[in-house]
Amino acid sequence: MKSNFEKCLASGKPVLLAFLHAGRQDAVEVKYIVKELRDKYGDKAEFLMVDGSYNHPMARKYKIDTYPAWVLFKDGQEVWNAAGTKKFETIDESINGFIN
């Protein structure tokens, strides 16, 4: 059975993984940013949040050691990543060219 992430990758749309840690204050900001991205891009891309405190294998797979972290995939390949607290405008500007 495919995971939600694998289904999203197979969709052919860009996929942004937003890694957060539920126990940290910045998790609220990550959720806000993901909501704003979903509102802006609609069905042009997939936006998933991954709680690294519960999904250790996925965090290790993408070498996440700082939260929050962001990983963008296009055509199934990683094309962009960043770590640390970012503003919506920074994330949006960084991924816009991969989505539009």
C-alpha positions, -999 to +999 in steps of 0.1 A: +000+000+000+014+034-010+018+062+015+002+095+011+036+109+002+042+083-025+007+090-040+015+127-041+048+121-058+031+098-084+006+126-091+032+145-112+026+177-092+054+194-072+053+182-036+065+203-006+072+184+026+072+207+056+090+190+085+080+202+119+083+190+155+050+191+173+066+201+206+082+233+193+066+267+192+075+272+155+052+243+145+023+267+146+040+290+121+048+260+098+011+250+098+001+286+089+026+287+060+014+254+046-022+266+048-013+299+030+006+279+003-024+256-002-046+286-005-023+303-031-014+273-053-046+253-050-043+221-069-011+230-087+010+213-060+007+191-030+017+204+005+024+178+033+034+183+069+056+157+085+060+156+123+096+145+127+090+136+163+068+107+151+082+100+117+119+093+124+125+072+093+113+099+069+133+126+087+164+104+086+158+096+049+159+133+040+186+141+065+164+164+086+183+175+117+168+210+122+132+219+125+114+232+107+128+220+074+114+222+039+119+198+010+104+203-025+101+176-051+093+180-088+089+150-111+097+128-081+131+144-076+143+167-048+148+201-063+150+224-033+154+223+005+159+247+033+161+245+071+150+268+099+122+292+105+113+311+074+086+336+065+058+327+041+072+352+015+107+335+016+092+300+011+068+312-016+096+330-035+119+300-033+093+274-046+073+296-070+094+289-101+091+251-095+053+253-093+042+278-119 
